[in-house]
């Protein structure tokens, strides 16, 4: 039977079932274990966690002076059933929230994720075996953010610097995979598994030479050949670790394969490619081409969607169509030209139509002058404006596009101001 207690009441011999609060506040990577070490108890009492769930069937109750034997098998079975029911209820997808609200949460999560993934890659470089269980809390936090409002963390994770591209690419692909899984109708567990696959898909890059990985120019043939080994190197790394599922291994090894057989490392095609591998291919490419890399600036999100649609044979058509629906034809951050002659940046997707997002207009092409920014909802009943087309970013010198949709304080907090 589960009981929620203040952290001050936690004692040795209790079975910790769940710690309440943000996962990075927790002093332990693992969960669901009997607290036996006084040092662990001291860490828990000194952490920022304020409450915990304990399982009094598997360990001590609050009033118990020492660990006692569990109740009868019948009582235990009943308690387990009650616990399972509570967990099913707790696992229900979070309610959707407004974009601005989730953007604040996602800002904190992006910073935490960057540090966590950097640590993961550093451990791999030092030859330490990967424990996938350590990644579960991070995947869960990212998945919950996507369920609340996918636009927030997906858009923020796109804003990378050259220095943190490798780490934030993993975070971004994790979020994109969860969002795509939702669009494809996968359940909560399937979506989280897809997210884990996205988070770990590029672990092989931890084993690449840093001068090649971070080269500020185009790779030569030899360097490109080295980089093409990262799926197999990553797969071998994950196989040596613990708790890595088949879908994660599949995406790691095959996210550079193509349905037409022109991919690598094995040139798979057709039915030889699983759906989750096809998902990984789409999400990996989208984030790569929309992000600033050591050797090039990222493309506009809407322009990237259009270019990907034109690449015959590279992506599974059903998966790609679902991907576009999950992001929108004009993803957040896209520069668009309005029927009114104004230019605007997409700030949020609309619920009614892929063609009618919320847009912040800020420039008049008729006067060739900035105008007072105004957010318009193209799905509103009396809205007279509409998007005419994508607008090439390179035609204009607008250094503040991201500030228009994310806000200056958000950019400052993630180090992009």
C-alpha positions as CSV (number, residue, x, y, z in Angstrom):
1,X,0.0,0.0,0.0
2,X,1.3,3.4,-0.9
3,X,1.5,6.4,1.5
4,X,2.6,9.9,0.9
5,X,4.7,11.4,3.7
6,X,6.8,14.5,4.4
7,X,10.4,14.0,3.7
8,X,11.3,14.6,7.3
9,X,9.4,11.4,8.2
10,X,11.5,9.2,5.9
11,X,13.5,6.6,7.9
12,X,15.9,3.7,7.1
13,X,14.0,0.6,6.2
14,X,11.3,2.4,4.2
15,X,10.7,1.4,0.6
16,X,10.9,4.5,-1.5
17,X,8.3,4.2,-4.3
18,X,8.5,7.8,-5.7
19,X,10.0,11.1,-4.8
20,X,7.9,14.2,-5.5
21,X,9.2,17.1,-7.5
22,X,11.5,17.7,-10.4
23,X,13.7,14.8,-11.1
24,X,17.0,16.8,-11.0
25,X,16.2,17.7,-7.4
26,X,16.3,14.1,-6.5
27,X,19.6,12.8,-4.8
28,X,19.3,9.4,-6.5
29,X,19.1,8.3,-10.2
30,X,17.3,5.1,-9.2
31,X,13.8,4.8,-7.8
32,X,11.7,2.1,-6.0
33,X,14.2,0.8,-3.5
34,X,14.6,0.2,0.3
35,X,16.5,2.9,2.0
36,X,19.3,1.2,3.9
37,X,22.3,3.5,3.8
38,X,22.5,6.4,6.4
39,X,24.4,8.5,3.9
40,X,21.5,8.1,1.4
41,X,19.0,9.2,4.1
42,X,21.2,12.3,4.9
43,X,21.3,13.2,1.2
44,X,17.5,12.8,0.9
45,X,16.8,15.0,4.0
46,X,19.2,17.6,2.6
47,X,17.7,17.7,-0.9
48,X,15.0,20.0,-2.3
49,X,12.5,17.1,-2.3
50,X,9.7,17.8,0.2
51,X,7.5,14.7,0.0
52,X,7.8,11.0,-0.9
53,X,5.6,8.0,-1.6
54,X,6.5,4.9,0.4
55,X,5.3,1.4,0.0
56,X,4.5,0.0,3.4
57,X,4.0,-3.5,2.0
58,X,7.6,-3.7,0.9
59,X,9.2,-1.7,3.8
60,X,8.6,0.1,7.1
61,X,5.6,2.3,7.8
62,X,6.0,5.7,9.5
63,X,5.1,4.3,13.0
64,X,7.4,1.2,12.6
65,X,10.5,1.3,14.8
66,X,12.3,-1.1,12.5
67,X,11.7,-3.1,9.3
68,X,8.9,-5.6,9.7
69,X,7.7,-8.5,7.7
70,X,5.2,-7.6,5.0
71,X,1.5,-8.5,5.5
72,X,0.0,-11.7,4.2
73,X,0.2,-12.6,0.5
74,X,-3.5,-11.7,0.1
75,X,-3.1,-8.3,1.6
76,X,0.1,-7.7,-0.5
77,X,-1.8,-8.6,-3.7
78,X,-4.6,-6.2,-2.8
79,X,-2.0,-3.5,-2.0
80,X,-0.2,-4.1,-5.3
81,X,-3.5,-3.9,-7.2
82,X,-4.3,-0.5,-5.5
83,X,-0.8,0.7,-6.3
84,X,-1.1,-0.3,-9.9
85,X,-4.4,1.5,-10.2
86,X,-2.9,4.7,-8.8
87,X,0.0,4.5,-11.1
88,X,-2.2,4.0,-14.1
89,X,-4.1,7.2,-13.1
90,X,-0.9,9.1,-12.5
91,X,0.4,8.0,-15.9
92,X,-2.4,9.7,-17.8
93,X,-1.1,12.4,-20.1
94,X,-0.9,15.8,-18.5
95,X,-3.5,18.4,-19.4
96,X,-2.6,20.8,-22.2
97,X,-1.5,24.2,-21.1
98,X,-1.0,27.5,-22.8
99,X,2.2,28.0,-24.9
100,X,3.6,30.8,-22.8
101,X,3.1,28.9,-19.6
102,X,4.9,25.8,-20.9
103,X,7.6,27.9,-22.4
104,X,8.7,28.9,-18.8
105,X,8.9,25.3,-17.7
106,X,10.6,24.2,-20.9
107,X,13.3,26.9,-20.4
108,X,14.3,25.3,-17.1
109,X,14.1,21.8,-18.6
110,X,16.3,22.7,-21.6
111,X,19.1,23.9,-19.3
112,X,18.8,20.8,-17.1
113,X,18.8,18.6,-20.1
114,X,21.9,20.1,-21.7
115,X,23.8,19.4,-18.5
116,X,22.5,15.9,-18.2
117,X,23.2,14.8,-21.8
118,X,26.7,16.4,-21.6
119,X,27.4,14.3,-18.6
120,X,26.1,11.2,-20.4
121,X,28.4,11.8,-23.4
122,X,31.4,12.5,-21.1
123,X,30.8,9.2,-19.3
124,X,30.7,7.4,-22.6
125,X,34.0,9.1,-23.7
126,X,35.6,7.8,-20.5
127,X,34.6,4.3,-21.3
128,X,31.9,3.9,-18.7
129,X,28.9,1.6,-19.5
130,X,25.6,3.4,-20.1
131,X,22.7,2.7,-17.8
132,X,19.5,3.6,-19.6
133,X,17.6,3.7,-16.4
134,X,19.4,6.9,-15.5
135,X,17.9,8.5,-18.6
136,X,14.3,7.6,-17.8
137,X,13.6,10.6,-15.6
138,X,14.8,13.0,-18.2
139,X,12.8,11.3,-21.0
140,X,9.7,11.4,-18.7
141,X,10.2,15.2,-18.1
142,X,10.6,15.9,-21.8
143,X,7.6,13.7,-22.7
144,X,5.4,15.5,-20.1
145,X,6.4,18.8,-21.6
146,X,5.5,17.6,-25.1
147,X,2.1,16.4,-23.9
148,X,1.4,19.7,-22.2
149,X,2.3,21.8,-25.2
150,X,4.7,20.3,-27.8
151,X,5.6,23.7,-29.4
152,X,7.5,24.9,-26.3
153,X,10.4,22.5,-25.8
154,X,10.6,21.5,-29.5
155,X,11.1,25.1,-30.5
156,X,13.5,25.9,-27.6
157,X,15.6,22.9,-28.3
158,X,16.2,24.1,-31.8
159,X,18.0,27.1,-30.5
160,X,21.5,25.7,-30.2
161,X,25.0,27.2,-30.2
162,X,27.8,25.6,-32.2
163,X,29.3,24.4,-28.9
164,X,26.3,22.5,-27.6
165,X,24.9,21.2,-30.8
166,X,25.7,17.5,-30.2
167,X,24.0,17.5,-26.7
168,X,21.0,19.6,-27.6
169,X,20.4,17.6,-30.8
170,X,19.8,14.6,-28.6
171,X,17.3,16.5,-26.5
172,X,15.5,18.0,-29.6
173,X,15.2,14.6,-31.3
174,X,13.8,13.1,-28.1
175,X,11.1,15.8,-28.0
176,X,10.4,15.4,-31.7
177,X,10.0,11.7,-31.4
178,X,7.5,11.9,-28.6
179,X,5.5,14.5,-30.5
180,X,5.6,12.3,-33.7
181,X,4.6,9.2,-31.7
182,X,1.6,11.1,-30.3
183,X,0.6,12.1,-33.9
184,X,0.9,8.4,-35.0
185,X,-1.4,7.3,-32.2
186,X,1.1,5.5,-30.1
187,X,0.3,5.1,-26.4
188,X,2.1,6.8,-23.5
189,X,4.6,4.0,-23.1
190,X,5.3,3.8,-26.8
191,X,5.8,7.5,-27.0
192,X,8.3,7.5,-24.1
193,X,10.2,4.6,-25.7
194,X,10.4,6.6,-28.9
195,X,11.6,9.5,-26.8
196,X,14.3,7.3,-25.2
197,X,15.4,6.2,-28.7
198,X,15.7,9.9,-29.8
199,X,17.7,10.8,-26.7
200,X,20.2,8.0,-27.3
201,X,20.2,7.8,-31.1
202,X,23.5,9.7,-31.5
203,X,25.5,8.1,-28.7
204,X,28.1,7.0,-31.2
205,X,29.2,10.6,-31.6
206,X,30.6,10.4,-28.1
207,X,33.3,8.1,-29.6
208,X,34.1,10.3,-32.6
209,X,37.3,12.4,-32.7
210,X,36.5,15.8,-31.4
211,X,38.4,17.6,-34.2
212,X,36.1,15.9,-36.7
213,X,32.9,16.2,-34.7
214,X,33.4,19.9,-34.1
215,X,35.1,20.8,-37.4
216,X,34.0,24.3,-38.4
217,X,34.0,23.5,-42.1
218,X,32.9,20.8,-44.5
219,X,34.2,17.3,-43.8
220,X,36.6,15.7,-46.3
221,X,36.0,12.2,-47.6
222,X,38.1,10.5,-44.9
223,X,36.5,12.5,-42.1
224,X,33.0,11.8,-43.5
225,X,33.9,8.1,-43.5
226,X,34.8,8.3,-39.9
227,X,31.6,10.1,-39.0
228,X,29.6,7.4,-40.9
229,X,30.7,4.9,-38.3
230,X,28.8,6.6,-35.5
231,X,25.6,4.5,-35.8
232,X,27.4,1.2,-35.4
233,X,29.8,2.6,-32.7
234,X,26.7,3.9,-30.8
235,X,24.9,0.6,-31.2
236,X,27.8,-1.3,-29.8
237,X,28.0,1.1,-26.9
238,X,24.4,0.7,-26.1
239,X,24.5,-3.1,-26.3
240,X,27.2,-3.1,-23.6
241,X,25.1,-1.0,-21.3
242,X,22.1,-1.9,-19.2
243,X,18.3,-1.5,-19.8
244,X,18.4,-0.5,-23.4
245,X,15.4,-1.7,-25.3
246,X,15.1,-3.0,-28.9
247,X,13.6,0.2,-30.2
248,X,16.4,2.3,-28.9
249,X,19.0,0.0,-30.4
250,X,17.1,0.0,-33.7
251,X,17.0,3.8,-34.0
252,X,20.6,4.2,-33.0
253,X,21.8,1.8,-35.7
254,X,19.3,2.8,-38.5
255,X,18.5,6.5,-38.2
256,X,20.5,7.2,-41.3
257,X,18.9,4.5,-43.4
258,X,16.4,5.5,-46.2
259,X,13.3,3.7,-47.6
260,X,14.9,3.8,-51.0
261,X,18.0,1.9,-49.8
262,X,20.4,4.8,-50.3
263,X,21.2,5.2,-46.5
264,X,23.8,3.7,-44.2
265,X,25.3,1.7,-42.6
266,X,23.4,-1.3,-44.1
267,X,21.5,0.2,-47.1
268,X,18.2,-1.2,-45.7
269,X,15.0,-0.5,-47.6
270,X,11.3,-1.3,-47.7
271,X,10.0,-3.5,-44.9
272,X,13.5,-4.0,-43.5
273,X,13.1,-0.6,-41.9
274,X,10.9,-0.5,-38.8
275,X,8.5,2.4,-38.2
276,X,10.5,3.7,-35.2
277,X,13.6,3.8,-37.4
278,X,11.7,5.7,-40.0
279,X,10.6,8.1,-37.3
280,X,14.1,8.6,-36.1
281,X,15.3,9.4,-39.6
282,X,12.8,12.2,-40.1
283,X,13.3,13.7,-36.6
284,X,17.1,13.6,-36.9
285,X,17.2,15.3,-40.2
286,X,14.7,18.1,-39.3
287,X,16.6,19.1,-36.2
288,X,20.0,18.9,-38.0
289,X,19.0,21.2,-40.9
290,X,17.1,23.7,-38.7
291,X,20.0,24.1,-36.1
292,X,23.1,26.1,-36.2
293,X,26.0,23.7,-36.8
294,X,29.8,24.3,-36.6
295,X,29.9,24.7,-40.4
296,X,26.5,26.3,-41.3
297,X,23.6,28.2,-39.9
298,X,20.2,26.5,-39.6
299,X,17.5,26.8,-42.1
300,X,14.1,28.4,-41.5
301,X,11.7,25.8,-40.0
302,X,9.0,26.1,-42.7
303,X,11.6,26.1,-45.5
304,X,13.1,23.0,-44.0
305,X,9.7,21.2,-44.1
306,X,9.3,22.2,-47.7
307,X,12.8,21.0,-48.7
308,X,12.3,17.7,-46.9
309,X,9.1,17.1,-48.7
310,X,10.9,17.5,-52.0
311,X,13.6,14.9,-51.2
312,X,12.2,11.9,-53.0
313,X,12.9,8.5,-51.4
314,X,14.6,9.8,-48.3
315,X,11.6,9.5,-45.9
316,X,8.6,7.3,-45.3
317,X,5.7,9.2,-46.7
318,X,3.2,8.2,-44.0
319,X,5.6,9.0,-41.2
320,X,6.6,12.3,-42.8
321,X,3.0,13.4,-43.2
322,X,2.4,12.7,-39.6
323,X,5.6,14.6,-38.7
324,X,4.3,17.7,-40.6
325,X,1.0,17.5,-38.8
326,X,2.8,17.3,-35.4
327,X,4.8,20.5,-36.2
328,X,2.6,22.4,-38.6
329,X,3.3,23.5,-42.1
330,X,4.7,26.6,-40.6
331,X,6.5,25.6,-37.4
332,X,7.1,28.0,-34.6
333,X,9.8,30.5,-35.6
334,X,9.0,30.4,-39.3
335,X,9.1,33.7,-41.2
336,X,6.0,34.2,-43.3
337,X,4.6,36.8,-45.7
338,X,1.0,37.9,-45.0
339,X,-1.7,38.9,-47.5
340,X,-1.7,42.3,-45.9
341,X,1.9,42.9,-47.0
342,X,3.3,42.4,-43.5
343,X,5.9,40.0,-42.4
344,X,5.5,37.9,-39.3
345,X,6.9,35.1,-37.3
346,X,4.8,32.1,-36.3
347,X,4.5,32.0,-32.5
348,X,2.1,29.1,-31.9
349,X,0.2,26.5,-33.9
350,X,-3.5,26.7,-34.3
351,X,-5.8,23.9,-33.2
352,X,-8.2,24.2,-36.2
353,X,-5.9,24.3,-39.2
354,X,-2.3,23.8,-40.2
355,X,-2.7,26.9,-42.3
356,X,-3.9,29.1,-39.5
357,X,-1.3,29.5,-36.7
358,X,-0.9,32.5,-34.5
359,X,1.5,35.0,-36.1
360,X,3.3,38.0,-34.7
361,X,3.6,40.6,-37.5
362,X,6.4,43.1,-37.1
363,X,7.4,44.5,-40.5
364,X,5.7,46.2,-43.5
365,X,6.9,45.3,-47.0
366,X,4.9,48.3,-48.4
367,X,6.7,50.9,-46.4
368,X,9.9,48.7,-45.9
369,X,9.8,49.7,-42.2
370,X,9.3,48.0,-38.9
371,X,5.8,48.2,-37.4
372,X,4.6,47.8,-33.8
373,X,4.5,44.0,-33.2
374,X,1.0,42.5,-33.1
375,X,0.0,38.9,-32.5
376,X,-2.9,37.8,-34.7
377,X,-4.8,34.5,-34.6
378,X,-5.4,33.5,-38.2
379,X,-8.1,31.0,-37.0
380,X,-10.2,33.7,-35.4
381,X,-13.6,34.2,-36.9
382,X,-13.1,37.8,-37.9
383,X,-9.4,37.7,-38.9
384,X,-9.0,39.2,-42.4
385,X,-5.4,38.3,-42.9
386,X,-3.7,35.1,-44.0
387,X,-0.3,33.6,-44.8
388,X,0.6,33.9,-48.5
389,X,3.9,32.1,-48.4
390,X,7.1,31.3,-46.6
391,X,9.5,34.2,-46.6
392,X,13.2,33.5,-47.2
393,X,15.1,34.5,-44.1
394,X,18.2,35.2,-46.2
395,X,16.4,38.0,-48.0
396,X,16.2,40.0,-44.8
397,X,18.5,40.9,-41.9
398,X,16.2,40.2,-38.9
399,X,18.5,39.3,-36.0
400,X,15.6,39.2,-33.5
401,X,13.2,36.6,-35.0
402,X,13.7,34.2,-32.1
403,X,13.1,37.0,-29.6
404,X,9.7,37.7,-31.2
405,X,8.3,34.3,-30.4
406,X,10.3,33.2,-27.4
407,X,10.9,36.6,-25.6
408,X,14.2,38.2,-24.6
409,X,14.1,36.8,-21.1
410,X,13.7,33.2,-22.3
411,X,16.6,33.6,-24.7
412,X,18.7,35.1,-21.9
413,X,17.9,32.2,-19.6
414,X,19.0,29.5,-22.1
415,X,22.1,31.5,-23.0
416,X,21.0,32.6,-26.5
417,X,20.6,36.4,-25.9
